[in-house]
Amino acid sequence: MVTFAKSGQQLLWDSSAGSLLDFAETHGIQVNSGCRSGGCGSCQTTIQSGEVAYDNAPDFDPEPGSCLLCVCKPKANVTLEA
Ligand code: FES
């Protein structure tokens, strides 16, 4: 389950979505983005609870407690500030 706190949406993760950025956009949730490949940090979002996973370590190093939506997926239930 993915919760977008600011948008007030709670959605069941769909692994075919690819990344949390694509997933958010598919559901009309406004998130910043740029490179969409883990390099610029535009999509950095605070993780309020839960954990995410990266297939490959991104080039941009997200701040502790944040994630790069364009290259991560939920590991378990996650609440994001978006
Ligand atoms: S959009 Fe550039 S790091 Fe996610």
Boltz pocket constraint, residues with backbone or C-beta under 6 A from the ligand:
constraints:
  - pocket:
      binder: B
      contacts: [[A, 32], [A, 33], [A, 34], [A, 35], [A, 36], [A, 37], [A, 38], [A, 39], [A, 40], [A, 41], [A, 42], [A, 43], [A, 44], [A, 60], [A, 68], [A, 69], [A, 70], [A, 71]]
      max_distance: 6.0
